[in-house]
């Protein structure tokens, strides 16, 4: 079963992350839900995250939920190939990794920009997105 990544659809950095995953994930391992959409909001709430103030990255896979840098590392490792080397990031204490991630999340619009509307996938990519 494919994992589901909940992302900020108006965040320029987050949209680039999703486009990167669409390009690199040739096994269609991941599906995507914008936090601005119905599915994304529900999934965030179900896992104790505020959909109106999301400072967390959410990955749902194998019946479990991962957030923040644990989720990011899991996604990268799941891509296989050279991306599996991301596992070395786990050597950095989670507290430090997540502190850096939270700083990035709090400043993502200021540093990377914000779109007026959610990322729109191509017709071919649309099957991988939850409404």
C-alpha positions as CSV (number, residue, x, y, z in Angstrom):
1,X,0.0,0.0,0.0
2,X,1.2,3.5,-0.9
3,X,2.2,5.9,1.8
4,X,0.4,9.3,2.1
5,X,2.3,12.5,2.5
6,X,0.3,15.5,3.8
7,X,1.9,18.7,2.5
8,X,1.3,22.5,2.5
9,X,-0.1,23.1,-1.0
10,X,0.6,26.8,-1.0
11,X,4.2,26.7,0.3
12,X,6.7,27.1,-2.5
13,X,9.3,24.8,-0.8
14,X,6.7,22.1,0.0
15,X,5.4,22.2,-3.6
16,X,9.0,21.7,-4.9
17,X,9.4,18.8,-2.5
18,X,6.3,17.2,-3.9
19,X,7.5,17.8,-7.5
20,X,10.8,16.2,-6.6
21,X,9.1,13.2,-5.2
22,X,6.9,12.9,-8.2
23,X,10.0,12.9,-10.4
24,X,12.1,10.5,-8.3
25,X,9.5,8.1,-7.0
26,X,9.2,5.9,-10.1
27,X,7.6,3.1,-8.1
28,X,4.6,5.3,-7.1
29,X,5.3,4.6,-3.5
30,X,3.7,7.8,-2.3
31,X,0.3,9.6,-2.6
32,X,-0.2,13.2,-1.7
33,X,-2.8,15.2,0.1
34,X,-2.6,19.0,0.4
35,X,-3.4,20.2,3.9
36,X,-5.7,22.7,2.4
37,X,-7.9,19.9,1.0
38,X,-10.5,17.8,2.8
39,X,-8.4,14.7,3.1
40,X,-5.3,16.5,4.2
41,X,-7.2,18.4,7.0
42,X,-8.8,15.3,8.2
43,X,-5.5,13.3,8.3
44,X,-3.8,16.1,10.2
45,X,-6.6,16.3,12.8
46,X,-6.6,12.5,13.2
47,X,-3.0,12.6,14.1
48,X,-3.1,15.5,16.5
49,X,-1.9,18.2,14.2
50,X,-3.6,21.6,13.6
51,X,-4.5,21.9,9.9
52,X,-4.6,25.7,10.3
53,X,-1.1,26.0,11.8
54,X,0.8,23.0,10.5
55,X,4.4,23.1,11.5
56,X,4.8,19.4,11.0
57,X,5.4,17.1,8.0
58,X,3.1,14.0,8.1
59,X,3.7,10.7,6.5
60,X,1.2,7.8,6.9
61,X,2.6,4.4,5.9
62,X,2.0,0.8,7.0
63,X,-0.7,1.9,9.4
64,X,1.6,4.3,11.3
65,X,2.2,8.0,11.3
66,X,5.6,9.7,11.2
67,X,6.2,13.5,11.6
68,X,8.9,16.0,11.1
69,X,12.4,14.7,10.3
70,X,11.5,11.1,11.0
71,X,9.0,11.3,8.2
72,X,11.4,13.0,5.8
73,X,14.1,10.5,6.4
74,X,11.6,7.6,6.0
75,X,10.4,9.1,2.7
76,X,13.9,9.5,1.4
77,X,15.0,6.0,2.5
78,X,11.8,4.6,0.9
79,X,12.8,6.0,-2.5
80,X,15.7,3.5,-2.6
81,X,18.9,3.8,-4.5
82,X,21.3,6.5,-3.3
83,X,18.5,8.1,-1.3
84,X,18.8,5.3,1.2
85,X,21.9,7.1,2.5
86,X,19.6,9.6,4.2
87,X,19.4,7.0,7.0
88,X,22.7,8.6,8.3
89,X,20.6,11.6,9.3
90,X,19.2,9.5,12.1
91,X,22.7,9.7,13.8
92,X,21.8,13.3,14.6
93,X,19.6,13.4,17.7
94,X,15.9,13.8,16.8
95,X,15.6,16.8,19.1
96,X,18.2,18.7,17.1
97,X,16.9,17.6,13.7
98,X,13.3,18.5,14.6
99,X,14.4,21.9,16.1
100,X,16.0,22.8,12.8
101,X,13.0,21.5,10.9
102,X,10.6,23.6,13.0
103,X,12.6,26.7,12.4
104,X,12.4,26.0,8.6
105,X,8.6,25.3,8.9
106,X,7.9,28.5,10.8
107,X,9.8,30.6,8.2
108,X,8.9,28.6,5.0
109,X,6.7,31.4,3.5
110,X,9.2,34.1,4.3
111,X,12.3,32.3,3.0
112,X,10.8,30.4,0.0
113,X,7.5,32.1,-0.8
114,X,3.9,31.2,-1.0
115,X,1.6,30.5,-3.9
116,X,-1.9,32.0,-4.2
117,X,-3.3,28.5,-4.8
118,X,-2.4,24.9,-4.1
119,X,0.0,23.0,-6.3
120,X,-1.8,21.6,-9.3
121,X,-0.5,18.2,-10.6
122,X,-0.5,17.4,-14.3
123,X,-3.3,15.1,-15.5
124,X,-0.9,12.2,-15.4
125,X,0.2,13.0,-11.8
126,X,-3.4,13.7,-10.5
127,X,-4.1,10.0,-9.8
128,X,-1.5,10.2,-7.0
129,X,-3.3,13.0,-5.2
130,X,-6.1,12.8,-2.7
131,X,-8.7,15.6,-2.9
